[in-house]
Amino acid sequence: MAAPLSDTPLSPLQTIAVIGLGTMGSGIAEVLATAGRDVIGVDVSEAQTARAVAALEASTERSVRRGRLTEQRRADVLARVRVSTDLRTAAAADLVIEVAPESYEVKQQIFRELDSIVRPGTILATGTNALSVTRLAADSAHPERVLGLHFFNPAPAMKLVEVVSSVLTAPAAVAAVTDLALDLGKEPVAVGDRPGFVADGLLFGYLNQAAAMYEARYASREDIDAAMRLGCGLPMGPLALLDLIGVDTARTVLEAMYAESHDRLHAPAPILGQLSEAGLTGRKAGRGFYTYEAPGSATVVPDALTPLSGGSGAAGRAVASVGVAGSGTMASGIAEVFAKAGYDVVLAARSEEKAQTAKARIGRSLARSVDKGRLTAEAAAQILDRITPAGSYDAFADVDLALEAVAEDLEVKQQLFATLDKVCKPGAVLATTTSSLPVVACARATSRPQDVIGMHFFNPAPAMKLVEVVRTVLTADDVHATVREVCARIKKHAVDCGDRAGFIVNALLFPYLNNAIKMVQEHYATLDDIDAAMKLGGGYPMGPFELLDVVGLDVSLAIEKVLHREFRDPGLAPAPLLEHLVAAGCLGRKTGRGFREYARR
């Protein structure tokens, strides 16, 4: 009998078998062949092996047209791949990667058969993202050679590969597949064995919450997706992403995560089960959260849930002048946005000096736009002339819309709304930019709560396209219509949501950030690996720890506390590590130290 895998470094993995030739398996085969590896593709279905070959031919043909491959190189790639329906053809492989359906029974049967086919030194890798690698390894004759190798879809484009070790995996196997991943041009991240690993462990909790938010009819599917794309810079909204991944696949991953964590945030939202049982599994079925042109198509078509283009039909109030209360970055950014759109703006602060400072900040912002060729000097001057600084809120007497952007403190905001109630003319719309406080509490500080609404801008206001429009139970229809019309005029994308903690974006974003902190706290993965995993595997513009340090750990903690207090879910309790860092004064970039250290300016 040959010796099992030892800790001795292995020679390069040249011949690799891919078991399961669906979308992911076919993509992995293409990546391997393009990198010069000999590939044995195996699937139980002859039709699927034919589809895999056709997909490889089509993909490499596109690469030739785009100048990424020569005809000769394409021929070499195609020649390196052979397909079969017989698992015994994997006998010569140095590495086997199984990408079979997410079922212990199916995967264990494949591994048991491979035990009698491949050499004892052959590495067996599972592509699972939901099942226990340790459990699969324990059922193998040589558990030390079993590990996880989790590619992301589409495999040719996505850089991240999670290399998953169990307590039984030999270091030599980990080293060999890590070297392979690097040779394939991928970014390997070493992780331990738990459902979802790093990227999916964070991603699927967020997707689950988005599904629950939609199921509760808090916001429309279009608004939830637009909010996360425009508010967080994500390439896709969560519900569209669930349709791409497969609603049934997401449910399976979440079931596995919940079985281990018992965290309610991982308990699959009932709508995932309902859609799965109905066969509405997303793009592959032609219908999931959205309806598609055909099964497998990415083209969304209108259905009964698609919003009417004309909107609600209610007429808004006339708005010619706008008052912005506050002197900080957000207030000056919002004033700039309105002035650019042609509104006369009164920028009021607690003193004339603060108001003048805020206007000067706008002047510098406009000057930068002139330097970059986005504005002419004449246009910048006209915009700045539309802004009138004031040291008293009495200057809001004639404005049609008064918008506050003062400190995120309920008592401060309520005092300001009581003042606006006295100062502003009847019929003026009163808006708050709060990101976490109840809008109705501001409304109740006035004698006209029907005129109060939330307009949550994102920072920096001139650049960010999203505005969350927050109706309370008391907000009048024409006030809501007014704000929607104003958002269109200032060229912002408005999304509607109700008056509850976090609205759409923060309610989905901050639990994800909190869960990332818990991963570090539990020594599951490093800051750098988690940030890399979410940028490379999830398409996030920033990793969670980069973002936390930019937002400010004190701000993040305050939002986490608000979410926990409102929803009473133990899974939303702020991670102790976040609380400790805030208590130590490590608040992120603004203090020079948060999760990372920064050079002082």
ROGU-170372 format. One line per field, with one value per residue (C-alpha): residue number from 1; residue in three letters; x, y, z. Coordinates in Angstrom, 2 decimals, always signed. Each point is the difference from the previous one (the first is absolute). Layout:
N
seq = NUM  ...
type = Ala  ...
east = X  ...
north = Y  ...
up = Z  ...
END
This chain:
601
seq = 1  2  3  4  5  6  7  8  9  10  11  12  13  14  15  16  17  18  19  20  21  22  23  24  25  26  27  28  29  30  31  32  33  34  35  36  37  38  39  40  41  42  43  44  45  46  47  48  49  50  51  52  53  54  55  56  57  58  59  60  61  62  63  64  65  66  67  68  69  70  71  72  73  74  75  76  77  78  79  80  81  82  83  84  85  86  87  88  89  90  91  92  93  94  95  96  97  98  99  100  101  102  103  104  105  106  107  108  109  110  111  112  113  114  115  116  117  118  119  120  121  122  123  124  125  126  127  128  129  130  131  132  133  134  135  136  137  138  139  140  141  142  143  144  145  146  147  148  149  150  151  152  153  154  155  156  157  158  159  160  161  162  163  164  165  166  167  168  169  170  171  172  173  174  175  176  177  178  179  180  181  182  183  184  185  186  187  188  189  190  191  192  193  194  195  196  197  198  199  200  201  202  203  204  205  206  207  208  209  210  211  212  213  214  215  216  217  218  219  220  221  222  223  224  225  226  227  228  229  230  231  232  233  234  235  236  237  238  239  240  241  242  243  244  245  246  247  248  249  250  251  252  253  254  255  256  257  258  259  260  261  262  263  264  265  266  267  268  269  270  271  272  273  274  275  276  277  278  279  280  281  282  283  284  285  286  287  288  289  290  291  292  293  294  295  296  297  298  299  300  301  302  303  304  305  306  307  308  309  310  311  312  313  314  315  316  317  318  319  320  321  322  323  324  325  326  327  328  329  330  331  332  333  334  335  336  337  338  339  340  341  342  343  344  345  346  347  348  349  350  351  352  353  354  355  356  357  358  359  360  361  362  363  364  365  366  367  368  369  370  371  372  373  374  375  376  377  378  379  380  381  382  383  384  385  386  387  388  389  390  391  392  393  394  395  396  397  398  399  400  401  402  403  404  405  406  407  408  409  410  411  412  413  414  415  416  417  418  419  420  421  422  423  424  425  426  427  428  429  430  431  432  433  434  435  436  437  438  439  440  441  442  443  444  445  446  447  448  449  450  451  452  453  454  455  456  457  458  459  460  461  462  463  464  465  466  467  468  469  470  471  472  473  474  475  476  477  478  479  480  481  482  483  484  485  486  487  488  489  490  491  492  493  494  495  496  497  498  499  500  501  502  503  504  505  506  507  508  509  510  511  512  513  514  515  516  517  518  519  520  521  522  523  524  525  526  527  528  529  530  531  532  533  534  535  536  537  538  539  540  541  542  543  544  545  546  547  548  549  550  551  552  553  554  555  556  557  558  559  560  561  562  563  564  565  566  567  568  569  570  571  572  573  574  575  576  577  578  579  580  581  582  583  584  585  586  587  588  589  590  591  592  593  594  595  596  597  598  599  600  601
type = Met  Ala  Ala  Pro  Leu  Ser  Asp  Thr  Pro  Leu  Ser  Pro  Leu  Gln  Thr  Ile  Ala  Val  Ile  Gly  Leu  Gly  Thr  Met  Gly  Ser  Gly  Ile  Ala  Glu  Val  Leu  Ala  Thr  Ala  Gly  Arg  Asp  Val  Ile  Gly  Val  Asp  Val  Ser  Glu  Ala  Gln  Thr  Ala  Arg  Ala  Val  Ala  Ala  Leu  Glu  Ala  Ser  Thr  Glu  Arg  Ser  Val  Arg  Arg  Gly  Arg  Leu  Thr  Glu  Gln  Arg  Arg  Ala  Asp  Val  Leu  Ala  Arg  Val  Arg  Val  Ser  Thr  Asp  Leu  Arg  Thr  Ala  Ala  Ala  Ala  Asp  Leu  Val  Ile  Glu  Val  Ala  Pro  Glu  Ser  Tyr  Glu  Val  Lys  Gln  Gln  Ile  Phe  Arg  Glu  Leu  Asp  Ser  Ile  Val  Arg  Pro  Gly  Thr  Ile  Leu  Ala  Thr  Gly  Thr  Asn  Ala  Leu  Ser  Val  Thr  Arg  Leu  Ala  Ala  Asp  Ser  Ala  His  Pro  Glu  Arg  Val  Leu  Gly  Leu  His  Phe  Phe  Asn  Pro  Ala  Pro  Ala  Met  Lys  Leu  Val  Glu  Val  Val  Ser  Ser  Val  Leu  Thr  Ala  Pro  Ala  Ala  Val  Ala  Ala  Val  Thr  Asp  Leu  Ala  Leu  Asp  Leu  Gly  Lys  Glu  Pro  Val  Ala  Val  Gly  Asp  Arg  Pro  Gly  Phe  Val  Ala  Asp  Gly  Leu  Leu  Phe  Gly  Tyr  Leu  Asn  Gln  Ala  Ala  Ala  Met  Tyr  Glu  Ala  Arg  Tyr  Ala  Ser  Arg  Glu  Asp  Ile  Asp  Ala  Ala  Met  Arg  Leu  Gly  Cys  Gly  Leu  Pro  Met  Gly  Pro  Leu  Ala  Leu  Leu  Asp  Leu  Ile  Gly  Val  Asp  Thr  Ala  Arg  Thr  Val  Leu  Glu  Ala  Met  Tyr  Ala  Glu  Ser  His  Asp  Arg  Leu  His  Ala  Pro  Ala  Pro  Ile  Leu  Gly  Gln  Leu  Ser  Glu  Ala  Gly  Leu  Thr  Gly  Arg  Lys  Ala  Gly  Arg  Gly  Phe  Tyr  Thr  Tyr  Glu  Ala  Pro  Gly  Ser  Ala  Thr  Val  Val  Pro  Asp  Ala  Leu  Thr  Pro  Leu  Ser  Gly  Gly  Ser  Gly  Ala  Ala  Gly  Arg  Ala  Val  Ala  Ser  Val  Gly  Val  Ala  Gly  Ser  Gly  Thr  Met  Ala  Ser  Gly  Ile  Ala  Glu  Val  Phe  Ala  Lys  Ala  Gly  Tyr  Asp  Val  Val  Leu  Ala  Ala  Arg  Ser  Glu  Glu  Lys  Ala  Gln  Thr  Ala  Lys  Ala  Arg  Ile  Gly  Arg  Ser  Leu  Ala  Arg  Ser  Val  Asp  Lys  Gly  Arg  Leu  Thr  Ala  Glu  Ala  Ala  Ala  Gln  Ile  Leu  Asp  Arg  Ile  Thr  Pro  Ala  Gly  Ser  Tyr  Asp  Ala  Phe  Ala  Asp  Val  Asp  Leu  Ala  Leu  Glu  Ala  Val  Ala  Glu  Asp  Leu  Glu  Val  Lys  Gln  Gln  Leu  Phe  Ala  Thr  Leu  Asp  Lys  Val  Cys  Lys  Pro  Gly  Ala  Val  Leu  Ala  Thr  Thr  Thr  Ser  Ser  Leu  Pro  Val  Val  Ala  Cys  Ala  Arg  Ala  Thr  Ser  Arg  Pro  Gln  Asp  Val  Ile  Gly  Met  His  Phe  Phe  Asn  Pro  Ala  Pro  Ala  Met  Lys  Leu  Val  Glu  Val  Val  Arg  Thr  Val  Leu  Thr  Ala  Asp  Asp  Val  His  Ala  Thr  Val  Arg  Glu  Val  Cys  Ala  Arg  Ile  Lys  Lys  His  Ala  Val  Asp  Cys  Gly  Asp  Arg  Ala  Gly  Phe  Ile  Val  Asn  Ala  Leu  Leu  Phe  Pro  Tyr  Leu  Asn  Asn  Ala  Ile  Lys  Met  Val  Gln  Glu  His  Tyr  Ala  Thr  Leu  Asp  Asp  Ile  Asp  Ala  Ala  Met  Lys  Leu  Gly  Gly  Gly  Tyr  Pro  Met  Gly  Pro  Phe  Glu  Leu  Leu  Asp  Val  Val  Gly  Leu  Asp  Val  Ser  Leu  Ala  Ile  Glu  Lys  Val  Leu  His  Arg  Glu  Phe  Arg  Asp  Pro  Gly  Leu  Ala  Pro  Ala  Pro  Leu  Leu  Glu  His  Leu  Val  Ala  Ala  Gly  Cys  Leu  Gly  Arg  Lys  Thr  Gly  Arg  Gly  Phe  Arg  Glu  Tyr  Ala  Arg  Arg
east = +0.00  +1.33  +0.77  -2.67  +0.57  +2.83  +1.12  +2.64  -0.64  -1.69  +1.14  -2.09  -3.53  -0.08  -2.92  -3.23  -3.42  -3.15  -3.03  -3.27  -0.14  -2.70  +0.67  +2.58  +1.72  +0.26  +1.44  +2.62  +0.96  +0.53  +2.16  +2.18  +0.41  +0.81  +2.75  +1.56  -1.45  -1.31  -3.68  -2.23  -3.63  -2.48  -3.79  -2.68  -1.88  +1.30  -2.14  +1.71  +3.49  -0.99  -1.32  +3.24  +2.11  -2.27  +0.26  +3.80  +0.10  -2.27  +1.91  +3.41  -1.36  -1.11  +3.49  +1.51  -2.34  +0.98  +3.69  +0.57  +0.91  +1.58  -1.57  +2.97  -0.34  -3.72  +0.68  +2.49  -2.55  -2.71  +2.45  +0.81  -3.60  -1.56  -3.40  -1.59  -2.95  +2.27  +1.50  +2.85  +1.53  +1.12  +2.52  +2.98  -0.89  +2.33  -2.98  -3.73  -2.42  -3.61  -2.71  -3.00  -3.37  +0.02  -0.89  +2.02  -1.35  +1.09  +3.42  +0.82  -0.91  +2.41  +2.80  -0.53  +0.25  +3.08  +1.73  +0.17  +0.89  +2.70  +3.45  +0.24  +2.06  -2.63  -1.63  -3.80  -1.60  -3.66  -1.47  -2.71  -0.91  -2.60  +1.00  +2.59  +3.37  +0.90  -3.06  +0.83  +3.63  -0.87  -1.90  +3.05  +2.65  +2.67  -1.50  +3.36  -0.24  -3.48  -0.49  -2.28  +0.77  -2.76  +0.00  -2.47  -2.33  +0.91  +3.24  +1.99  -0.68  -0.10  +3.41  -0.81  +0.56  -0.63  +2.32  -1.81  +1.87  -1.61  +1.75  +0.97  +1.53  +3.76  +1.96  +1.58  -3.44  -0.82  +3.36  -0.44  -3.46  +1.00  +2.92  -2.41  -2.42  +2.84  +1.14  -3.56  +0.18  -2.38  +0.19  -0.12  -1.33  +0.58  -3.08  -1.26  -2.92  -3.32  -3.08  +0.36  +3.69  +0.88  -1.63  -3.24  -0.13  -0.33  -1.84  -2.84  -1.00  -0.37  -1.94  -2.30  -0.79  -0.76  -2.42  -1.68  -0.23  -1.74  -2.27  -1.11  -0.96  +2.23  +1.28  -0.39  +2.50  +1.09  +0.58  +1.90  +2.31  +0.49  +0.73  +2.84  +1.47  -0.07  +0.48  +2.81  +1.47  -0.83  -0.05  -3.42  -2.87  -0.63  -3.21  +1.42  +3.06  -2.19  -1.60  +3.45  +1.31  -3.21  -2.64  +0.20  +3.80  -0.24  -2.52  +2.32  +2.98  -2.06  -1.39  +3.58  +1.07  -2.96  +0.61  +3.42  -0.60  -3.63  +0.03  -3.45  +1.61  +1.02  -3.42  -1.19  -2.72  -3.26  -0.27  +3.16  -1.75  -3.22  +1.75  +2.16  -2.96  -1.86  +2.98  +0.56  +3.73  +1.25  +1.57  +0.48  -3.78  -0.94  -1.62  +0.98  -0.25  -0.14  -1.35  +2.44  -0.34  +0.69  +1.58  +3.71  -0.48  +1.35  -2.63  -2.68  -3.48  -2.97  -2.40  -2.93  +2.37  +1.84  -0.68  -1.99  +2.18  -2.43  +0.43  -2.79  -1.86  -0.18  +1.06  +2.76  +0.32  +1.94  +3.61  +2.10  +2.16  +1.68  +1.35  +2.85  +0.70  +3.53  +3.60  +1.76  +1.12  -3.42  -1.86  +2.37  -0.11  -3.81  -0.08  +2.37  -2.25  -3.10  +1.81  +1.37  -3.57  -1.06  -1.62  +0.52  +1.56  +0.14  +2.84  -0.63  +2.16  +0.21  +2.16  +0.73  +3.65  -0.88  -2.32  +2.70  +2.50  -2.45  -0.51  +3.79  +0.22  -2.50  +2.10  +3.05  -2.01  -1.23  +3.55  +1.18  -2.75  +1.20  +3.61  -1.18  -1.95  -3.42  -1.18  +0.87  +1.16  -3.09  -2.36  +1.78  -0.41  -3.71  -0.50  +1.79  -2.08  -3.18  +1.13  -0.76  +1.72  -1.91  +0.76  -3.62  -2.77  -2.31  +1.40  -2.16  -3.21  -0.66  +1.57  -2.19  +2.15  +2.02  +2.54  +2.04  +3.48  +1.06  +1.51  -1.41  -1.57  -3.75  -0.32  +1.96  -2.15  -3.26  +0.97  +0.80  -3.34  -1.84  +1.81  -0.78  -3.66  -0.09  +2.15  -1.07  -3.11  -3.10  +0.34  +3.81  +1.38  +2.24  +2.59  +2.66  +3.15  +0.30  +1.52  -1.07  -2.52  -3.81  -1.36  -3.36  +1.70  +1.13  -3.48  -1.63  +2.11  -2.08  -3.67  -0.05  +1.34  -1.69  +2.59  +3.04  +1.95  +3.47  +2.47  +3.08  +2.85  +3.28  +3.47  +1.41  -3.39  +1.13  +1.36  -2.39  -3.14  -2.22  -2.58  -2.12  -3.43  -1.44  -3.75  -1.42  -3.54  -0.96  +1.69  -2.46  -0.12  +0.74  +3.09  +1.29  -0.75  +1.80  +3.18  -0.06  -0.32  +2.82  +2.26  -0.61  +0.87  +3.26  +0.81  -0.06  -1.47  -2.73  -0.96  -3.04  +0.12  -1.80  +1.08  +2.00  +3.60  +2.63  -2.49  +1.23  +3.74  +1.15  -2.39  +1.70  +3.54  +0.78  -0.95  +2.37  +2.76  -0.75  +0.25  +3.39  +1.21  -1.23  +2.08  +3.15  -1.03  -0.34  +3.42  -1.64  +1.72  +2.21  -1.05  +1.96  -1.47  -3.57  +0.45  +1.57  -2.76  -2.81  +1.69  +1.06  -2.84  -2.90  +0.97  -0.13  +1.85  +1.47  +0.54  -2.05  +2.92  +1.08  -3.60  -0.34  +3.14  -1.31  -3.50  +1.37  -0.25  -1.97  -2.56  -0.18  -0.51  -2.78  -1.85  +0.47  -1.49  -3.00  -0.63  +0.34  -2.31  -2.69  -0.01  +0.97  +1.87  +3.01  +1.87  -0.04  +1.73  +3.22  +3.11  +1.94  +3.19  -1.70  -1.05  +3.52  +1.63  -2.43  +0.58  +3.75  -0.48  +0.94  -2.67  +1.53  +1.76  -1.11  +2.04  +2.86  -0.96  -3.01  +0.27  +3.20  +2.48  +0.29  +2.68  -0.94  -0.46
north = +0.00  +3.43  +2.43  +2.60  +3.71  +1.23  +3.45  -0.06  +2.74  -1.41  +0.45  +2.41  -1.19  -0.55  -2.35  +1.09  -1.64  +2.13  -1.99  +1.71  +2.09  +2.51  +3.74  -0.02  -3.23  +1.11  +3.35  -1.68  -2.31  +3.04  +1.74  -3.12  -0.69  +3.65  -0.20  -3.03  -2.81  -3.25  -0.26  -3.06  +1.11  -2.53  +0.20  -2.69  +1.58  -0.30  +3.00  +2.03  -0.96  +1.11  +3.31  +0.50  -0.50  +2.35  +2.61  -0.27  +0.34  +3.07  +1.63  -0.48  +1.24  +3.23  +0.29  -0.23  +2.70  +2.26  -0.58  -1.91  -3.27  -0.88  -2.71  -2.27  +0.58  -0.70  -3.28  -0.92  +0.78  -2.10  -2.89  -0.07  -0.78  -3.42  -0.93  -3.25  -1.46  -2.60  +1.01  -2.49  +2.38  +2.07  -2.73  +1.95  +3.28  +1.76  +1.97  -0.62  +2.92  -1.06  +2.54  -2.31  +1.05  +1.21  -3.36  -2.02  -3.20  +0.94  +1.36  -2.87  -2.55  +1.73  +0.06  -3.68  -0.98  +2.20  -1.73  -3.18  +1.78  +2.63  -0.33  +0.41  +3.16  +1.67  +3.02  +0.01  +3.45  +0.83  +3.14  +0.22  +3.31  -1.38  -3.47  -1.04  -0.84  -1.86  -2.24  -0.78  -0.69  -2.27  -2.29  -0.34  -2.73  +2.72  +3.02  +1.77  +0.59  +1.55  +3.77  +2.69  +2.03  +2.57  +1.91  +2.83  +0.37  +0.73  -1.87  +1.47  +3.57  -0.20  +0.24  -1.46  -3.64  -1.11  -2.84  -1.83  -2.23  -2.45  -1.16  -3.11  +1.68  -0.47  +3.28  -1.31  -0.19  +3.57  +1.24  -1.79  +1.38  +3.47  -0.05  -1.17  +2.86  +2.52  -1.58  +0.35  +3.75  -0.24  +1.46  -2.89  +0.66  -2.64  -0.66  -2.55  -2.35  +1.62  +0.47  +2.85  +0.48  +3.73  +1.52  -1.98  -0.05  +3.79  +0.28  -2.44  +1.52  +3.33  -1.58  -1.74  +3.27  +1.65  -2.83  +0.40  +3.78  -0.54  -2.70  +2.42  +2.49  +2.61  +1.04  -1.16  -2.39  +2.79  +2.46  -2.51  -0.86  +3.62  +1.07  -2.49  +0.66  +3.78  +0.32  -2.55  -0.18  -3.69  -1.49  -1.61  +0.41  -2.87  -1.32  +0.01  -1.79  -2.64  -0.63  -0.37  -2.36  -1.99  +0.42  -3.71  +0.13  +2.98  -1.85  -3.04  +2.15  +1.84  -3.26  -1.22  +3.29  +0.01  -3.62  +1.07  +3.55  -0.16  +3.72  +1.16  +2.20  -3.25  -1.67  +0.03  +2.58  -1.90  +1.55  -1.89  -3.28  +1.06  +0.99  -3.15  -2.33  +1.75  -0.51  +3.76  -0.33  +3.07  +0.58  -3.69  -0.52  +3.25  +1.34  +0.66  +3.37  +1.42  -1.41  -0.66  -0.16  -3.76  -2.59  +0.83  +3.53  +3.05  +2.29  +1.08  +0.48  +1.84  -2.02  +0.68  +1.41  +2.43  +3.61  +2.20  +2.63  +2.79  -0.37  +0.38  +2.73  +2.39  +3.57  +1.57  +3.51  +2.70  +0.36  +2.96  +0.66  -2.34  +0.52  -2.22  -0.02  -0.88  +0.92  -3.35  -1.98  -1.52  +3.31  +1.80  -2.96  +0.02  +3.78  -0.39  -2.68  +2.23  +3.09  -1.97  -1.02  +3.66  +0.42  +3.12  -1.33  +1.51  -1.67  +0.69  -0.89  +0.97  +2.99  +2.17  -1.10  -3.72  +0.65  +1.96  -2.84  -2.52  +2.17  +0.31  -3.81  -0.11  +2.56  -2.26  -2.99  +1.92  +1.20  -3.61  -0.75  +2.93  -1.29  -3.43  +1.50  -1.00  +3.61  +3.32  +2.75  +2.00  -2.89  -0.55  +3.69  -0.12  -3.07  +1.63  +3.18  -2.04  -0.86  +2.52  -0.65  +0.90  -0.05  -0.59  -2.40  +3.00  +0.21  -3.07  +2.06  -0.18  -3.34  -2.71  -2.88  +0.09  -2.79  -0.57  -1.55  +0.67  -2.36  -3.55  +0.64  -0.33  +2.79  +2.41  -0.88  +0.29  +3.46  +1.02  -1.33  +1.92  +3.11  -0.79  -0.47  +3.59  +1.53  -1.71  +1.06  -2.23  -2.67  -0.13  -3.55  -0.79  -2.73  -1.74  -1.66  -2.37  -3.39  -1.77  +1.99  -0.29  +2.60  -0.03  +1.20  +3.10  +0.38  -0.11  +2.99  +2.09  +0.94  -1.28  -3.59  -0.59  +2.34  -1.89  -2.63  -1.55  +0.70  -2.08  +1.18  -1.92  +1.45  +1.70  +1.39  +1.54  -3.37  -2.59  -0.56  -1.56  +1.64  -2.13  +1.61  -0.92  +0.32  -0.10  -1.19  +3.69  +1.29  +1.46  -1.44  +3.36  +0.44  -3.36  +0.94  +3.33  -1.65  -2.55  +2.85  +1.94  -3.08  -0.31  +3.66  -0.24  -3.18  -2.39  -3.50  -0.09  -3.23  -0.25  -1.58  +0.12  +1.66  -2.68  -0.26  -0.08  +0.49  -2.21  +0.50  +0.16  -2.77  -2.33  +1.40  +0.19  -3.56  -1.16  +2.22  -1.27  -3.62  +0.73  +1.31  -3.20  -2.06  +1.83  -0.12  -3.80  -0.28  -1.60  +2.24  +3.09  +3.55  -0.14  -3.33  +1.11  +3.30  -1.82  -2.63  +2.57  +2.14  -2.91  -2.42  +2.38  +2.94  +2.42  +3.29  -0.14  -2.82  +0.17  +1.17  +2.64  +1.27  -0.10  +2.11  +2.53  +0.23  +0.23  -2.73  +2.25  +0.73  -3.71  -0.97  +2.57  -1.39  -3.60  +0.95  +1.65  -3.09  -2.33  +2.14  +0.16  -3.61  -1.71  -2.71  -1.43  -0.37  +3.80  +0.65  +1.98  -2.18  +0.48  +0.71  +3.05  +1.26  -0.51  +1.94  +2.90  +0.05  +0.18  +3.01  -1.95  +1.41  -0.55  +2.29  +3.16  -0.97  -1.72  -3.42  -2.28  -3.57  +1.15  +2.77  +3.06  +2.64  +3.25  +2.91
up = +0.00  -0.92  +2.82  +0.77  -0.48  +2.23  +1.08  -2.74  -2.60  -3.10  -3.58  -2.11  -0.66  -3.76  -0.69  +1.63  -0.10  +0.37  +1.11  -0.90  -3.16  +0.77  -0.25  +2.80  -1.04  -3.63  +1.10  +2.20  -2.86  -2.25  +2.62  +0.42  -3.71  -0.75  +2.63  -1.72  +2.11  -1.47  +0.91  +0.31  +0.19  +1.36  +0.24  +0.30  -2.92  -3.57  -0.92  +2.74  -1.17  -3.53  +1.38  +1.93  -3.13  -1.98  +2.77  -0.02  -3.79  +0.11  +2.86  -1.60  -3.33  +1.74  +1.49  -3.49  -1.31  +2.90  -0.56  +3.24  -1.75  -3.32  -2.17  +0.77  +3.75  -0.23  -1.76  +2.74  +2.73  -1.67  -0.50  +3.72  +0.98  -0.38  +1.36  +1.14  +1.89  +1.65  +3.36  -0.56  -2.56  +3.03  +0.95  -1.36  +1.73  +2.45  +1.30  -0.20  +0.45  +0.48  -0.78  +0.40  +1.47  +3.63  +1.58  +2.51  -1.52  -3.53  +0.98  +2.39  -2.66  -2.44  +2.58  +0.92  -3.66  -0.49  +2.94  -2.07  -3.26  +0.63  +1.54  +3.79  -0.55  -2.19  +1.63  +0.15  +0.09  +0.50  -1.51  +2.65  +1.58  +2.37  +1.22  +2.57  -1.57  +3.21  -0.29  -3.63  +0.90  +2.93  -2.39  -2.28  +0.18  +0.08  +1.86  +0.03  -3.76  +0.05  +0.06  -1.37  -3.11  -0.38  -3.29  -0.66  -2.97  -2.78  +0.70  -2.94  +1.18  +3.80  +1.70  +3.41  +0.93  +3.58  +1.08  +2.79  +2.46  +2.40  +3.18  -1.98  -3.08  -0.61  -0.33  -3.21  -1.66  +1.04  -1.29  -3.33  -0.78  +1.22  -2.46  -2.71  +0.72  -0.28  -3.26  -1.33  +0.68  +2.93  +3.51  +2.49  +3.51  +2.68  +2.15  +2.49  -0.44  +0.78  -2.21  -2.47  +0.85  -0.15  -3.08  -0.06  +3.79  -0.10  -3.30  +0.64  +3.33  -1.80  -2.88  +2.48  +1.76  -3.33  -0.86  +3.41  -0.52  -3.33  +1.43  +2.75  -2.77  +1.56  -3.44  -3.59  -1.58  -2.38  +2.85  +2.17  -2.90  -1.10  +3.58  +0.42  -3.44  +0.28  +3.75  +0.36  -3.51  -0.40  -3.50  +0.57  +2.40  +2.46  -1.54  -3.53  +1.41  +1.67  -3.40  -1.56  +2.69  +0.10  +2.71  +0.81  +0.29  +2.36  +2.13  +0.23  +1.04  +2.62  +1.41  +0.48  +1.57  +2.37  +1.02  +1.28  +1.27  +1.22  -0.81  -1.07  -2.65  -1.77  +0.26  -3.63  -0.63  -0.67  -3.46  -1.05  +0.82  -1.69  -3.22  +0.05  +0.51  -2.82  -2.35  -0.23  +0.62  -1.84  -3.39  -0.71  +0.27  -1.72  +3.16  +3.59  +1.70  -3.54  -3.26  -2.87  -3.75  +0.01  +2.29  +0.26  -1.32  +1.84  -1.56  +2.49  -1.47  +1.55  +2.12  +2.35  +2.65  -2.27  +1.12  -2.37  -1.68  +0.84  +3.77  +2.55  -1.88  +2.97  -0.79  +2.04  +1.40  -1.85  +1.17  -1.17  +3.04  +2.46  +3.51  +1.21  +3.74  +1.11  -0.68  -0.34  -3.05  -0.61  +0.28  -2.40  -2.42  -0.07  -0.48  -2.95  -1.54  +0.18  -1.28  -2.97  -0.83  -0.16  +3.39  +2.13  +3.21  +3.49  +1.92  +3.69  +2.99  +3.66  -0.89  -3.03  +0.17  -0.18  -2.94  -1.85  +0.66  -1.46  -3.10  -0.39  +0.05  -2.86  -1.88  +0.30  -1.20  -3.05  -0.71  -0.10  -2.52  -2.13  +0.19  -1.19  -2.90  +1.36  +0.39  -1.56  +2.34  -0.94  +0.87  +3.33  +0.87  -0.84  +2.19  +2.93  -0.43  +0.55  +3.55  +2.74  +3.35  +3.15  +3.70  +1.04  -1.00  -0.28  -3.55  -0.83  +0.18  -3.75  -1.04  -1.52  +1.29  +3.25  +0.35  +3.16  +0.02  +3.58  +2.60  +0.18  +3.40  +0.45  +2.57  -2.24  -3.01  +1.94  +1.24  -3.58  -1.31  +2.70  -1.26  -3.66  +0.95  +1.25  -2.75  -3.23  -1.88  -0.12  -2.69  +0.11  -0.04  +2.98  -0.57  +2.07  -1.34  +2.98  -0.74  +3.18  +2.07  -0.26  -2.39  +1.77  +3.22  -1.92  -1.47  +3.45  +1.07  -2.42  -0.25  -3.60  -0.01  -3.37  -1.58  +1.36  -1.97  -0.10  -2.81  +0.76  -2.26  -0.15  +0.45  -2.06  -1.00  -3.34  -1.19  +1.50  -2.08  +2.66  +2.25  +2.34  +0.24  +3.39  +0.58  +3.49  +0.77  +0.11  -3.20  -2.53  -3.52  -1.63  +2.22  -1.16  -3.63  +0.49  +1.20  -2.82  -2.52  +1.66  -0.09  -3.74  -0.52  +1.97  -1.99  +2.94  +0.01  +2.65  +1.75  +2.28  +3.43  +3.32  +3.21  +1.78  +1.17  -2.72  -2.86  -2.89  -0.33  +3.61  +1.07  -2.51  +0.11  +3.71  +1.02  -2.77  +1.42  +3.51  -1.16  -1.58  +3.37  +1.67  -2.46  +1.09  +3.63  -0.26  -1.74  -3.02  -2.55  -0.13  -0.83  -3.24  -1.10  +0.75  -1.84  -2.96  -0.03  -0.17  -2.65  -2.20  +0.69  +0.50  -2.20  +2.94  -0.65  +3.53  +2.47  +3.23  +2.15  -2.50  +0.02  +3.80  +0.40  -2.55  +1.50  +3.54  +2.61  +2.36  -2.74  -0.88  +3.64  +0.42  -3.05  +1.19  +3.37  -1.66  -2.16  +2.99  +2.12  -2.71  -1.23  +3.30  -1.89  +1.91  -3.31  -0.37  +3.32  -0.66  -0.06  +3.28  -1.99  -1.56  +3.42  +1.40  -2.85  +0.40  +3.77  -0.70  -2.30  -3.12  -2.28  -3.46  -2.42  +1.80  +3.11  -1.83  +1.25  -0.29  -1.20  -1.71  +0.72  -2.25  -0.45  +1.70  -2.40
END
